[in-house]
Amino acid sequence: MPAALSSFRICDFTGQLAGAGATKWLAAFGAEVIRIEDPVRQGRWDILRGIGPFVDERRGINLGGAFNNHNTNKLGITLNLRTERAKEILTEIVKQSDVVTENFAKGVLERWGFGYERLRDIKPDIIYVSNCGFGHVGPYSDFKAWGPIVQAVSGLTFASGLPDQPPAGWGYSYMDHTGGYYMVMAILLALIHRRKTGEGQWVDLATTDGALGLNGPSLLDWTVNGRPSRRDGQPHSNRSQMPPMAPHGIYPLAGDDKWIAVACRHEDDWRALVGVVNEAWCSNPSFADLESRLDAQDALDEGLSTWTAQRSKVDVQNALQEAGVPVAAVLMPEERIDLDPSTADFGLWPTVQHTEIGAVRVDGLPAHFSATEWRIDRGAPCIGEHNEEVLTNLLGLGADEIADLRSDGVI
Amino acid sequence: MTALNGLRVIELASEPIALAGKLLADMGADVILVEPPGGDACRNYPPFLDDQPGEDRSLFWWHYHTSKRGVVIDLDEPSGRDRFRALIATADVLLEAQPRARLATLQLDYDNLVAHRVDLIHVAVTPFGRSDEKSDLPVTDLIVTAAAGPPWSCGYDDHSLPPIRGPHQAYHTASHFAVMSALTAIVHHGITGVGQFIDVSMHAASNVTTEAASYSWLVAGLTVQRQTGRHASVTPSGETQKLCSDGRYANTGVPPRFPAEFARLDTWLKQLELDTELPEAVFLEMGANWEGPFDLAKIGTDDTITAIFSAGRDALKLIASRLPAQEFFVGCQSVGLAVGVVNSPEEAFEDEHFKARGFHVEVYHEDIDRTITYPGAPYQLPASPWQISRRAPKLGEHDAEVWAEL
């Protein structure tokens, strides 16, 4: 099957998840992603390189499980950009690339002598996508960020939690994932624009911008109605205000740390739930219609929690599913990865071959394409693994020259 | 010129894909939103303009349907299906999240539609994918999110409190993948002229958006446990969310770990005259003078490294308790530490940084003679800028205009 993006080459400085996750998508669709790392620091700018999880007791710069997960199907080369020769090589690579990607702090690439102006001198229609927490413009553009910082500043952390509790936030870097998704969109949009106009551009991507926009309706409630999200009783993020639903939440099951989500979209769902639960509290007049139930959600949640807490996941899920009520247990990683036919049948956990790690499973992509299906089969590159391949095939260097580059500390 | 100028997208109105249509429309695609008679349910979602309900007053609707045109088609009527086919003949992309069997029953599935548009890109979003019978079960955003795993990682140290989901999390993530998929197919179509069918699973999308929860299990068979305001972790980690003097919180993310960071933090602590309140401040000086790599992997086993690392956390906690959250945030960043104030959405929106980046976008609503301030662009493409080209459509607002074009 043809690959959708096989005609593109990406000169890739990204790392962590927010950047590397983006170019992972491009590589899965056949783009040639050349990941460039610093040989002096053994690529450690990417803090995921060489840290766990590990498949076994072995440790090392090439064995990090997270790094492998985010860098499948990419090529990896090393360039010591403190040297002039490495800068010449990078210049040649840029000349033959469609896109330059990075998620450094503002100004790093510029300091190396490869800011947008220079990149454009090298290749006039180059697309340059910089991805950092606060962007390259604005009072906070020199500030540093990780996913949790982006989530905090942009309102997402605040919006996730229970009343009278600290923010629960997000137990992972949702905005590293999502920042990567917006980076994919930005790259593809710029490629589409270039195809139509012949014009490249510099895309300034700030993950805090993308994150703040995800609060859209709450922001309009503020700008239009003057209603803040910071108010009594808020946030209560397992409940549903848009649209109003009740009951709507995550309820305890029998056993330790077992939970199930239940949502009643309308009166039919509520009546079906009552038909299954069939306890006296259900006929409380306070629960007679949606408006009453919304006013009495604490009592409603208490009644439903008492019922679910005496039952197993299978019992509650099967009974409510049969009655047509939206329901799903909160799945643990092992349940959704190894025991859920939905993810296995979708092919969501492909196994890749990594040169040192060996065979290991990674996140796949959640879409199937009839004409240009993705492929994730090769593990992340070891440090400098494709130096010979890239320098020979792309730049036409000979074995002696490459040996010199190595002995001179250029690669 | 906008990036997607000249591209026509037909969106069958549905909550899970509303953001996907907006992302394409705000980049210049001609997104035609197709609603059934009576309108899409989201028209009646709160909040409302001036808190008065009405099908054209939903701010939820306003936000997710900017830059789109709107038509009404009754797909349950033969004449409506004819109209839809005529529309598809002019379209580049169909974006839909219909129940799995619905379009086939109406003979409007991909196999039928390619007869009218041979190079159609059809993006179908379903709860569990096209091949999974579970896609026929009723779901909401919460249900998909729970089944896909994110709440397992989100919540509190106290596991007697329920796991937490982020608002609209599953639908947003599904929309992001729908857009990435559509754009990938559009790039391929631009080169080859070939369209295709794309099957996006909401459940799969959230499943691969859980960071370490997935790969800790995939790689090492380890299970993360949720913690208050920070990453779920296989082994418990120190708290990062600090309560500040004004009752608001700040997230300190990754604590100091480089000598220069320990040095600047030590200096700041002294400037604030708080060093005398923290006996452990001596370890900050040791961190500042550390030679060689500061190996975080030795936290918990090497007493000195553990003490230095802990002193960094303790210093931040002390400073946070004496400063308002915004001041703590800016102060930390000024000494080079990646710290974030926990803003509410409106506090973030009113911050000068976002205003300076042009994030406040004014849209004139001629029907109510008011200018409304919307959230701005997720990315800035200067040569092909994001823009809200029009307010969300009223029901059937562009019927005559679109049919005239056909």
Interface residues (C-beta under 8 A of the other chain):
Chain A: P2 A4 L5 S7 L17 W25 F29 I51 G52 P53 F54 V55 G65 A66 N68 N69 G133 F134 G135 V137 G138 P139 Y140 D142 F143 K144 A145 W146 P148 I149 V150 Q151 A152 V153 S154 G155 L156 T157 F158 A159 S160 G161 L162 Q165 P166 P167 A168 G169 W170 G171 Y172 S173 Y174 D176 H177 T178 Y181 Y182 M183 V184 M185 A186 L188 L189 A190 L191 I192 H193 R195 K196 T197 E199 G200 Q201 W202 V203 D204 L205 A206 T208 D209 G210 L212 G213 L214 N215 G216 P217 S218 L219 L220 D221 W222 T223 V224 N225 R227 P228 S229 R230 P235 S237 N238 S240 Q241 M242 P243 P244 M245 H248 G249 I250 Y251 P252 D257 W259 I260 A261 A263 R265 D269 Q321 G324 V325 P326 V327 A328 A329 V330 L331 M332 P333 E334 R336 I337 D338 D340 S342 T343 D345 F346 L348 W349 V360 R361 V362 D363 G364 L365 P366 A367 H368 F369 S370 A371 T372
Chain B: M1 A3 L4 N5 G6 L23 M27 A41 C42 N44 Y45 P46 P47 L49 D50 D51 L59 F60 W62 H63 Y64 F128 G129 R130 S131 D132 K134 L137 P138 V139 T140 D141 L142 I143 V144 T145 A146 A147 A148 G149 P150 P151 W152 S153 C154 G155 Y156 H159 L161 P162 P163 I164 R165 G166 P167 H168 Q169 H172 T173 H176 F177 A178 V179 M180 S181 L183 T184 A185 I186 V187 H188 G190 I191 T192 V194 G195 Q196 F197 I198 D199 V200 S201 M202 H203 A204 A205 N207 V208 T209 T210 E211 A212 A213 S214 Y215 S216 W217 L218 V219 A220 G221 L222 T223 V224 R226 Q227 T228 G229 R230 H231 A232 V234 T240 Q241 L243 Y249 A250 N251 G253 V254 A297 F329 Q333 G336 L337 A338 V339 G340 V341 V342 N343 S344 P345 E346 E347 A348 F349 D351 E352 H353 F354 A356 R357 F359 I372 T373 Y374 P375 G376 A377 P378 Y379 Q380 L381 P382 A383 S384
